Amino acid sequence: MVTVGNYCEAEGPVGPAWTQDGLSPCFFFTLVPSTRMALGTLALVLALPCRRRERPAGADSLSWGAGPRISPYVLQLLLATLQAALPLAGLAGRVGTARGAPLPSYLLLASVLESLAGACGLWLLVVERSQARQRLAMGIWIKFRHSPGLLLLWTVAFAAENLALVSWNSPQWWWARADLGQQVRSAAQQSTWRDFGRKLRLLSGYLWPRGSPALQLVVLICLGLMGLERALNVLVPIFYRNIVNLLTEKAPWNSLAWTVTSYVFLKFLQGGGTGSTALTIVVTEWRTKFRRAMNTQENATRARAVDSLLNFETVKYYNAESYEVERYREAIIKYQGLEWKSSASLVLLNQTQNLVIGLGLLAGSLLCAYFVSEQKLQVGDYVLFGTYIIQLYMPLNWFGTYYRMIQTNFIDMENMFDLLKEETEVKDLPGAGPLRFQKGRIEFENVHFSYADGRETLQDVSFTVMPGQTLALVGPSGAGKSTILRLLFRFYDISSGCIRIDGQDISQVTQASLRSHIGVVPQDTVLFNDTIADNIRYGRVTAGNDEVEAAAQAAGIHDAIMAFPEGYRTQVGERGLKLSGGEKQRVAIARTILKAPDIILLDEATSALDTSNERAIQASLAKVCANRTTIVVAHRLSTVVNADQILVIKDGCIVERGRHEALLSRGGVYADMWQLQQQGQEETSEDTKPQTMER
């Protein structure tokens, strides 16, 4: 036992035999082949090839009529050969799929022993055949039977192969590779039939409406109608046969008319009539409004669900889970009501079509049956009428169905059609060429812009940013600072004036070429629910891992990323919720660094951060903006004191411009803003000082 256990090496000892709801791999692949090999050797020693009795030789003594036939023997040889070769073939297959992984030694031992046992069986079969032929040649009649040893070997081999079935639920099933058990277990978990009983019990509470006798009655009625429909499928052909028989027997008209009416009534109950085209069109047009209303409400329901889930933090902040659930419930109820109207109108359409077809079938069947009873037509004519009716209604059936489907699809696609009707606000002019970037000189000349008619967001804005300089835009909220950045990036086209880069009107060049030279670090960084590496790589999707890491190091976030257990493969979650505000800003900076733009736009990139993070990120931004034309929208004036030019925007106009010192000495709007911010910082500092208690 100890010797056998040594073959398991690192896989563990041969015992225990039962682990993880199945046989131990080492136990199975060591003891079972060893036992089969021992029995094969014993069968060779104790081989009893035949059970014989002597009989005088005669003309038919060499006949195989009472002995083994040639064709079964050839089949036996083939199967025995496969029995010996398959273990080695399986071993070769495992080696081929292991891809360099070490092969457990017990598998090698099992394959060799199984092949040797199969070879023993093949040898016994050949020996028995040879001895049988020799005895027949000597005129000894034999009743051919396999030796007990060979039969025992085959029996044990069959039992051993099926012994593995007791390990069906084991995660180590088949033990082909070290990870195959896990793969099989995962595949089993993905099966739709796995835990079928538990799933059925879970759904039973929804399939059977508990606490509502009315709904329970509706369910029972529906189930009864389904059973009745199955029974009608059996009765309809029977009544059709009865009609033919009555016509053949020349039955009385009353009996014939009653049978025809019953047949048509059953045919009506059977349903399936969706033809009746001057009717399908009319009813389908009428029920269009129900389908359209249902689609509108479905969109509203989905929007409600998505909005609540995306803003789950706000929902939890205000303890409004029950409120959101109730609002979603109301939306679902409205959708169900409209869906019921759409479904009910469809049922009405089908039943109306079925009624028209049924009335036509009743009139035609009674008329044809009457002519047969009056001997003006033959019985075959009635059968011909029924056949023609089916061939006539089938094209109408499909025509009506297709019309309804096309109409429904057009209704469902109305939102898409509305989207296709939307005109693109910003278009490249015909023949527009790429931006020929030179040094990065930016010019705004008498720019006017408004989001809506009646109020201008920007009024006569003019300024110039020289290559490599930094321009700061400051002012109260809503003054139009961020709008200037959007216009430069050409999210919108201006109402009048001109915006130029290196002397080229940006409205005359392609948007793709313009935006390829501009990098933006927004105030609210939006991250995708992907890895940190892929979020940084979004700045240039063709960048390699080394470039991504270099950008992260330049943005000062590499060390923080490496502190995560999965490093750059860390998932950031929805909208980057797993990262702090400073980390998200650094990811945005790394994106911009990776893009390597010639012009950088910073839209209050540090306004939502604390002082320490702000200073650290400002240092990172300074590296990014070095030797690049930069426009900064700033809320904190202390972050732009070193700007080459500061524009004070108020009510869409430039009210002041100059450097920090010049604007302070002027004593205007900028100076007032600076004093207010300094005063606020002093008050904050006073509030944070430790207070001494009076005694």
C-alpha positions in Angstrom: 0.0 0.0 0.0 2.9 2.3 0.8 4.6 1.4 -2.4 1.5 2.2 -4.5 1.0 5.5 -2.6 4.4 6.6 -3.7 3.2 7.0 -7.3 0.9 9.9 -6.2 3.9 12.1 -5.5 2.7 15.6 -4.6 -0.9 14.7 -5.3 -1.1 13.1 -1.9 -1.3 9.5 -0.5 -3.5 6.8 -1.9 -5.9 7.3 1.0 -8.5 8.4 1.9 -10.4 6.7 -0.9 -13.4 9.1 -0.7 -12.9 12.9 -0.8 -15.1 15.8 -2.0 -18.1 13.7 -2.8 -16.2 11.3 -5.0 -13.3 8.8 -5.3 -9.8 10.1 -4.7 -8.0 10.5 -8.1 -4.9 8.8 -6.7 -7.0 5.9 -5.3 -8.9 5.4 -8.5 -6.0 5.6 -11.0 -3.6 3.6 -8.9 -5.6 0.7 -7.4 -8.1 0.0 -10.1 -5.6 -0.4 -13.0 -3.4 -2.4 -10.6 -6.2 -4.7 -9.9 -7.1 -5.1 -13.5 -3.5 -5.9 -14.3 -3.3 -8.5 -11.6 -6.5 -10.1 -12.8 -5.2 -10.1 -16.4 -2.0 -11.9 -15.3 -4.1 -14.4 -13.3 -6.3 -15.0 -16.4 -3.2 -15.9 -18.4 -2.1 -18.4 -15.8 -5.5 -20.0 -15.3 -6.6 -19.7 -18.9 -9.2 -22.4 -19.8 -9.9 -21.7 -23.4 -12.7 -24.1 -24.1 -15.1 -26.6 -22.8 -15.0 -29.6 -25.1 -16.3 -33.1 -25.8 -15.0 -35.5 -28.4 -17.0 -36.4 -31.5 -16.1 -38.5 -34.5 -14.6 -36.5 -37.3 -16.9 -36.0 -40.2 -17.5 -33.8 -43.3 -18.8 -31.0 -41.2 -16.3 -31.3 -38.4 -14.4 -28.2 -39.6 -17.6 -26.2 -39.9 -17.9 -23.2 -37.7 -21.7 -23.6 -37.5 -21.5 -24.7 -33.9 -18.3 -22.7 -33.0 -17.2 -19.1 -33.3 -17.9 -17.2 -36.5 -15.2 -15.3 -38.3 -17.0 -11.8 -38.4 -17.7 -11.7 -34.7 -14.1 -12.8 -34.0 -12.7 -9.9 -36.1 -14.9 -7.5 -34.2 -13.6 -9.0 -30.9 -10.1 -8.5 -32.1 -10.8 -4.9 -33.0 -12.4 -4.1 -29.7 -9.7 -5.8 -27.7 -7.1 -3.8 -29.7 -8.9 -0.6 -28.9 -9.1 -1.6 -25.3 -5.3 -1.8 -25.2 -4.6 1.3 -27.3 -7.1 3.8 -25.8 -5.4 4.4 -22.5 -2.2 5.3 -24.2 -4.1 7.6 -26.7 -5.8 9.3 -23.7 -2.5 9.8 -22.1 -1.1 11.4 -25.2 -4.2 13.7 -25.4 -3.6 14.8 -21.8 0.0 15.6 -22.5 -1.0 17.6 -25.6 -3.5 19.7 -23.6 -1.4 20.1 -20.5 0.7 22.8 -22.3 3.8 22.3 -20.2 2.0 21.5 -17.0 3.4 18.6 -15.0 1.5 15.3 -15.6 0.6 13.5 -12.4 2.5 10.2 -12.1 -0.5 8.2 -11.1 -2.1 9.0 -14.5 0.9 7.7 -16.3 0.9 4.5 -14.1 -2.8 4.1 -14.7 -2.5 4.4 -18.5 0.4 1.9 -18.7 -1.4 -0.7 -16.5 -4.6 -0.3 -18.4 -2.8 -0.9 -21.7 -1.0 -3.9 -20.3 -4.3 -5.3 -19.0 -5.9 -4.8 -22.4 -2.9 -6.5 -24.0 -3.4 -9.5 -21.7 -7.0 -9.7 -22.8 -6.1 -9.5 -26.5 -3.4 -12.2 -26.0 -6.0 -14.5 -24.3 -8.4 -14.0 -27.1 -5.8 -15.0 -29.7 -4.7 -18.0 -27.7 -8.3 -19.3 -27.3 -8.9 -18.9 -31.0 -5.7 -20.8 -31.9 -6.4 -23.6 -29.6 -10.0 -23.9 -30.8 -8.8 -24.2 -34.4 -6.2 -26.9 -33.5 -8.8 -29.0 -31.8 -11.3 -28.7 -34.6 -8.6 -29.7 -37.0 -8.1 -32.9 -34.9 -11.8 -33.7 -35.3 -12.7 -32.8 -31.7 -16.0 -31.0 -31.6 -16.1 -28.2 -29.1 -18.7 -25.9 -27.6 -16.8 -22.7 -27.7 -16.8 -20.6 -24.6 -14.4 -18.0 -23.3 -12.2 -18.9 -20.4 -13.3 -17.8 -16.9 -10.2 -15.8 -16.6 -10.9 -13.7 -19.7 -14.6 -13.3 -18.7 -13.5 -12.2 -15.2 -11.0 -9.7 -16.7 -13.7 -8.1 -18.9 -16.2 -8.0 -16.0 -13.8 -6.2 -13.8 -12.8 -3.8 -16.6 -16.4 -3.0 -17.2 -17.1 -2.5 -13.5 -14.0 -0.3 -13.1 -14.9 2.0 -16.0 -18.4 2.5 -14.5 -17.0 2.9 -11.0 -16.0 6.5 -11.9 -19.7 7.3 -12.2 -20.0 7.5 -8.4 -17.9 10.6 -8.6 -20.3 12.5 -10.9 -20.9 15.3 -8.4 -17.2 15.6 -7.4 -15.4 18.8 -8.5 -12.5 16.5 -9.5 -14.6 14.6 -12.1 -12.4 12.8 -14.7 -9.2 14.3 -13.2 -7.7 15.0 -16.6 -5.7 18.1 -15.6 -5.3 19.9 -12.4 -7.7 22.6 -13.4 -10.2 20.5 -15.3 -12.3 19.7 -12.3 -12.8 23.4 -11.7 -13.7 23.9 -15.4 -16.2 21.1 -15.3 -17.7 22.5 -12.1 -18.0 25.9 -13.6 -19.7 24.4 -16.7 -22.1 22.6 -14.4 -22.9 25.7 -12.6 -23.7 27.4 -15.9 -26.1 24.6 -16.9 -29.7 25.8 -17.1 -30.9 22.5 -15.5 -28.6 22.9 -12.4 -30.6 23.2 -9.2 -33.8 22.9 -11.2 -35.9 22.0 -8.2 -34.7 25.0 -6.2 -35.3 27.3 -9.1 -38.8 25.9 -9.6 -39.6 26.4 -5.9 -38.3 29.9 -6.1 -40.5 30.7 -9.1 -43.5 29.0 -7.8 -44.4 31.9 -5.6 -44.5 34.1 -8.7 -46.3 31.6 -10.9 -49.0 31.0 -8.4 -50.5 34.2 -7.0 -50.8 33.6 -3.3 -53.3 35.6 -1.4 -55.4 36.5 -4.5 -58.3 34.1 -5.1 -59.3 36.0 -8.2 -55.9 35.7 -9.9 -55.7 32.0 -8.8 -59.1 31.5 -10.6 -57.7 33.2 -13.7 -54.7 30.9 -13.7 -56.9 27.8 -13.4 -59.1 29.0 -16.2 -56.1 29.6 -18.4 -54.8 26.2 -17.7 -58.2 24.7 -18.4 -58.4 26.5 -21.7 -55.0 25.2 -22.7 -56.2 21.7 -22.0 -59.4 22.3 -23.9 -57.5 23.6 -26.9 -55.5 20.3 -26.9 -58.7 18.3 -26.9 -60.2 20.4 -29.7 -57.2 19.4 -31.9 -58.3 15.8 -31.6 -62.1 16.5 -32.1 -61.9 18.6 -35.2 -60.6 15.8 -37.5 -63.2 13.5 -36.0 -66.1 15.7 -36.9 -64.7 16.3 -40.4 -64.7 12.5 -40.8 -68.3 12.3 -39.5 -69.4 14.9 -42.1 -67.9 12.8 -44.9 -69.5 9.7 -43.6 -72.9 11.3 -43.3 -72.6 12.6 -46.9 -71.7 9.2 -48.1 -74.6 7.5 -46.2 -77.0 10.2 -47.5 -78.0 11.1 -44.0 -80.9 13.5 -43.3 -80.2 17.2 -43.8 -80.9 18.1 -40.1 -78.2 15.7 -38.9 -75.9 16.8 -41.6 -76.4 20.5 -40.9 -75.9 20.0 -37.1 -72.6 18.1 -37.7 -71.3 20.8 -40.1 -72.2 23.5 -37.6 -70.5 21.7 -34.8 -67.4 21.2 -36.9 -67.2 24.9 -37.8 -67.8 25.9 -34.2 -65.0 23.6 -33.0 -62.8 25.1 -35.8 -63.6 28.5 -34.5 -62.7 27.6 -31.0 -59.5 26.1 -32.3 -58.5 29.5 -33.4 -55.5 30.3 -35.7 -57.4 32.6 -38.0 -55.2 35.6 -38.6 -56.1 36.3 -42.2 -59.0 38.5 -43.3 -56.7 41.1 -44.9 -60.0 45.4 -46.1 -60.1 43.8 -41.5 -56.4 43.2 -40.4 -55.4 46.6 -41.8 -58.3 48.4 -40.1 -57.9 46.9 -36.6 -54.1 47.1 -36.8 -54.3 50.8 -37.5 -56.8 51.2 -34.6 -54.6 49.4 -32.1 -51.5 51.4 -33.1 -52.1 54.0 -30.4 -51.9 51.3 -27.7 -48.6 50.0 -28.9 -47.1 53.5 -29.2 -48.3 54.4 -25.6 -46.9 51.1 -24.3 -43.4 51.8 -25.9 -43.4 55.3 -24.5 -44.2 54.1 -21.0 -41.6 51.3 -21.3 -38.9 53.9 -22.1 -40.0 55.9 -19.1 -39.9 52.8 -16.9 -36.4 51.9 -18.0 -35.2 55.5 -17.5 -36.6 55.5 -14.0 -34.8 52.3 -13.1 -31.5 53.4 -14.6 -31.7 56.9 -13.0 -32.3 55.4 -9.6 -29.5 52.9 -9.9 -26.9 55.4 -11.2 -27.7 57.8 -8.4 -27.9 55.1 -5.7 -25.6 57.2 -3.4 -28.1 60.1 -3.4 -30.9 57.7 -2.8 -29.1 56.3 0.3 -28.1 59.7 1.5 -31.7 60.7 1.9 -33.0 57.3 2.9 -35.3 57.3 -0.2 -35.2 53.6 -1.1 -38.9 53.0 -0.4 -39.7 56.2 -2.4 -37.8 55.1 -5.4 -39.3 51.6 -5.2 -42.8 53.0 -5.1 -42.1 55.3 -8.1 -40.7 52.3 -10.0 -43.7 50.3 -9.0 -46.1 53.0 -10.3 -44.2 53.1 -13.6 -44.4 49.3 -13.9 -48.2 49.4 -13.2 -48.7 52.0 -15.8 -46.7 50.0 -18.3 -48.6 46.8 -17.5 -51.9 48.6 -18.0 -50.8 49.8 -21.5 -49.3 46.4 -22.3 -52.7 44.8 -21.4 -54.5 47.2 -23.8 -52.0 46.3 -26.5 -52.3 42.6 -25.9 -56.1 42.8 -25.5 -56.4 44.7 -28.8 -54.3 42.0 -30.5 -56.5 39.3 -29.1 -59.6 41.2 -30.4 -58.0 41.5 -33.8 -57.3 37.7 -33.9 -60.7 36.8 -32.7 -62.4 39.1 -35.1 -60.4 37.6 -37.9 -61.3 34.2 -36.7 -65.0 35.1 -36.6 -64.9 36.3 -40.2 -63.1 33.2 -41.3 -65.5 31.0 -39.3 -68.6 32.6 -40.8 -67.2 32.1 -44.3 -66.4 28.5 -43.5 -69.8 27.8 -42.1 -71.7 29.3 -45.0 -69.5 27.6 -47.6 -69.6 24.2 -45.7 -73.4 24.3 -45.3 -73.9 25.3 -49.0 -71.6 22.6 -50.2 -73.1 19.9 -47.9 -76.6 20.9 -49.1 -75.6 20.5 -52.8 -74.2 17.1 -52.0 -77.4 16.0 -50.2 -79.3 17.2 -53.2 -77.0 15.1 -55.4 -75.9 18.1 -57.3 -72.3 17.6 -56.0 -70.4 14.5 -55.0 -68.8 13.8 -51.6 -65.4 14.4 -53.1 -66.5 17.9 -53.9 -67.1 18.7 -50.2 -63.5 17.5 -49.5 -62.3 19.6 -52.4 -64.0 22.6 -50.9 -62.3 22.1 -47.5 -58.9 21.7 -49.2 -59.4 24.9 -51.2 -60.5 26.8 -48.1 -57.2 25.9 -46.4 -55.1 26.8 -49.4 -57.0 30.1 -49.7 -56.7 31.2 -46.1 -53.0 30.3 -45.7 -51.7 33.2 -48.0 -54.2 35.6 -46.3 -53.1 34.3 -43.0 -49.4 35.1 -43.6 -50.2 38.4 -45.3 -52.2 39.6 -42.3 -49.5 38.4 -39.9 -46.7 40.1 -41.8 -48.7 43.3 -42.1 -49.2 43.3 -38.3 -45.6 42.5 -37.6 -44.3 45.3 -40.0 -46.7 47.8 -38.4 -45.6 46.8 -34.9 -41.9 47.1 -35.8 -42.5 50.5 -37.3 -44.1 51.6 -34.1 -41.3 50.2 -32.1 -38.7 52.0 -34.3 -40.4 55.4 -34.0 -37.8 56.5 -31.4 -35.0 55.5 -33.7 -36.6 57.3 -36.6 -36.9 60.4 -34.4 -33.2 60.1 -33.6 -32.3 59.8 -37.2 -34.3 63.0 -37.9 -32.1 64.9 -35.5 -29.7 67.2 -37.4 -26.1 67.3 -36.3 -25.4 70.7 -34.7 -21.7 70.8 -35.5 -20.8 69.6 -39.0 -17.6 69.6 -41.0 -17.9 71.8 -44.0 -17.7 70.1 -47.4 -14.1 69.8 -48.4 -12.8 70.8 -44.9 -9.1 69.9 -44.4 -7.1 69.0 -41.3 -5.8 71.5 -38.9 -2.2 72.4 -39.8 -0.8 72.9 -36.3 2.3 75.0 -36.0 2.9 76.6 -32.6 -0.5 76.8 -30.8 -1.5 80.4 -31.1 -5.2 80.8 -30.1 -7.4 83.8 -31.0 -11.0 84.7 -30.1 -12.2 87.6 -32.2 -15.6 89.3 -31.5 -17.1 86.0 -30.5 -20.9 85.9 -29.8 -22.7 82.7 -28.7 -26.0 81.7 -27.1 -27.4 78.3 -26.1 -30.9 79.5 -26.7 -32.5 82.4 -28.5 -33.1 85.5 -26.4 -30.0 85.5 -24.2 -26.4 85.6 -25.2 -24.0 83.6 -23.1 -20.9 85.3 -24.6 -20.9 88.9 -25.9 -18.1 90.2 -28.1 -15.3 88.1 -26.5 -11.8 88.8 -27.9 -8.4 87.6 -26.6 -5.2 86.0 -27.8 -3.1 83.3 -26.2 0.5 83.1 -27.5 2.2 79.7 -28.0 3.3 78.2 -24.7 1.5 80.7 -22.6 -1.1 80.0 -19.9 -4.4 81.9 -19.9 -6.7 81.9 -16.8 -10.4 82.5 -17.0 -12.0 83.6 -13.7 -15.3 85.0 -12.6 -18.6 84.1 -11.0 -20.5 80.9 -11.8 -22.5 81.1 -15.0 -20.4 83.9 -16.5 -19.4 81.8 -19.5 -15.9 80.5 -18.6 -16.6 76.8 -19.4 -18.4 77.9 -22.5 -15.2 79.3 -24.0 -13.5 75.9 -23.6 -16.5 74.1 -25.2 -16.4 76.5 -28.2 -12.6 76.0 -28.6 -13.1 72.3 -28.6 -16.0 72.9 -31.0 -18.8 71.3 -29.1 -20.8 74.1 -30.5 -20.5 76.6 -33.4 -20.4 80.3 -32.5 -23.2 82.7 -33.5 -20.7 85.3 -34.9 -17.1 86.2 -34.8 -14.1 83.9 -35.3 -12.0 81.4 -33.4 -8.5 80.6 -34.8 -5.6 78.3 -34.0 -2.4 79.3 -35.8 -4.4 81.6 -38.0 -6.8 78.9 -39.1 -10.6 79.3 -38.5 -11.5 76.1 -36.6 -14.9 76.0 -38.3 -13.1 75.4 -41.6 -11.1 72.4 -40.5 -12.3 68.9 -39.5 -13.4 68.3 -36.0 -11.2 65.1 -35.6 -8.0 67.0 -36.5 -8.9 69.9 -34.2 -9.6 67.7 -31.2 -6.5 65.5 -31.8 -4.4 68.5 -30.8 -6.4 69.4 -27.7 -6.4 67.7 -24.3 -9.1 68.4 -21.6 -8.9 67.7 -17.9 -12.5 68.3 -16.7 -13.8 69.2 -13.3 -15.9 66.0 -13.0 -13.8 63.1 -14.2 -15.9 60.3 -15.7 -14.3 56.9 -15.6 -15.6 53.7 -17.2 -16.3 50.6 -15.3 -13.1 49.0 -16.4 -9.5 48.6 -15.2 -7.3 51.6 -14.2 -5.0 50.8 -17.1 -7.8 50.9 -19.7 -9.2 54.1 -18.3 -5.7 55.7 -18.6 -5.3 54.1 -22.1 -8.5 55.9 -23.2 -6.3 58.9 -23.9 -4.7 56.9 -26.7 -6.2 53.5 -27.1 -3.2 52.2 -29.1 -0.7 52.9 -26.2 1.2 50.0 -24.7 1.5 49.1 -21.0 4.8 50.8 -20.6 3.4 54.1 -22.0 0.4 53.8 -19.6 2.7 53.3 -16.6 4.9 56.2 -17.7 1.8 58.5 -17.9 0.7 57.4 -14.5 4.1 58.1 -13.0 4.0 61.6 -14.6 0.6 62.2 -13.1 1.8 61.0 -9.7 -0.6 58.1 -9.3 1.7 55.1 -10.1 2.5 54.4 -6.5 -1.2 54.5 -5.5 -2.1 52.1 -8.3 0.6 49.7 -7.3 -0.7 49.7 -3.7 -3.9 48.1 -5.0 -3.9 44.2 -4.8 -4.4 44.0 -8.6 -2.4 47.0 -9.6 -3.3 48.4 -13.0 -5.9 45.6 -13.4 -8.0 47.0 -10.6 -11.6 47.6 -11.6 -12.6 51.2 -10.8 -16.4 50.5 -10.5 -19.3 52.5 -11.9 -18.2 56.0 -12.7 -14.9 55.3 -10.8 -16.6 55.1 -7.4 -13.8 52.9 -6.0 -11.3 55.7 -6.4 -11.1 58.9 -4.4 -11.6 62.3 -5.9 -7.9 63.0 -6.1 -7.2 59.6 -7.7 -9.8 60.2 -10.3 -8.3 63.6 -11.1 -4.9 62.0 -11.5 -6.3 59.4 -13.8 -7.7 62.2 -16.0 -4.4 63.9 -15.9 -2.6 60.6 -16.9 -5.1 60.3 -19.8 -4.2 63.8 -21.0 -0.4 63.1 -20.6 -0.8 59.9 -22.7 -2.7 61.8 -25.4 0.2 64.2 -25.5 -1.8 67.2 -26.8 -0.4 70.5 -28.1 -3.1 72.6 -26.3 -4.5 71.8 -22.8 -7.8 72.9 -21.4 -8.3 72.7 -17.6 -11.9 73.2 -16.5 -11.6 73.8 -12.7 -9.7 70.5 -12.4 -8.9 71.0 -8.7 -11.9 72.9 -7.3 -13.4 69.9 -5.6 -10.2 68.8 -3.8 -8.7 69.6 -0.5 -5.7 71.8 -0.2 -3.0 69.1 0.0 -4.4 67.1 -2.9 -4.9 70.4 -4.9 -1.2 71.3 -4.4 0.0 67.8 -5.4 -2.2 67.8 -8.5 -1.2 71.4 -9.4 2.4 70.2 -9.5 1.4 67.3 -11.8 -0.5 69.8 -14.0 2.5 72.1 -14.2 4.5 69.3 -15.7 1.8 68.5 -18.2 1.3 72.2 -19.2 5.0 73.0 -19.6 5.7 74.4 -23.0 2.1 73.9 -24.1 -0.6 76.5 -24.8 -2.9 76.3 -21.8 -6.3 77.7 -20.9 -7.4 77.3 -17.3 -10.9 77.9 -15.8 -10.2 78.5 -12.1 -12.4 79.0 -9.1 -9.6 79.5 -6.6 -7.6 82.5 -7.7 -4.5 81.2 -5.8 -4.1 78.5 -8.4 -3.6 81.0 -11.3 -1.4 83.7 -9.8 1.4 82.7 -12.1 -0.7 82.8 -15.3 0.7 84.8 -18.2 -2.8 86.4 -18.6 -6.0 86.5 -16.6 -9.4 87.3 -18.0 -12.2 88.2 -15.6 -15.5 87.1 -17.2 -18.8 88.5 -16.0 -22.2 88.2 -17.6 -20.6 86.8 -20.8 -18.2 89.7 -21.2 -14.5 90.3 -20.4 -14.5 93.0 -17.8 -10.8 92.9 -16.8 -7.6 91.4 -18.2 -4.0 91.3 -17.1 -1.5 89.6 -14.8 -2.2 88.9 -11.1 -0.3 91.9 -9.7 -1.7 94.4 -12.2 -5.3 93.2 -11.6 -4.8 93.5 -7.8 -3.4 97.1 -8.1 -6.4 98.1 -10.3 -8.8 97.4 -7.4 -11.6 96.1 -9.6 -13.6 92.9 -9.8 -10.6 90.7 -9.6 -9.2 92.5 -6.5 -12.6 92.1 -4.8 -12.7 88.4 -5.5 -9.2 88.0 -4.2 -10.0 89.8 -1.0 -13.1 87.7 -0.4 -11.3 84.5 -0.9 -8.4 85.6 1.4 -10.9 86.6 4.0 -12.7 83.3 3.8 -9.4 81.4 4.2 -8.5 83.5 7.3 -11.9 82.8 8.8 -11.4 79.1 8.1 -8.0 79.2 9.7 -9.4 80.9 12.8 -12.2 78.3 13.1 -9.7 75.5 13.0 -7.4 76.9 15.8 -7.7 75.1 19.1 -9.8 77.1 21.6 -8.8 77.6 25.3 -11.5 77.2 27.9 -12.2 80.1 30.3 -12.2 79.3 34.0 
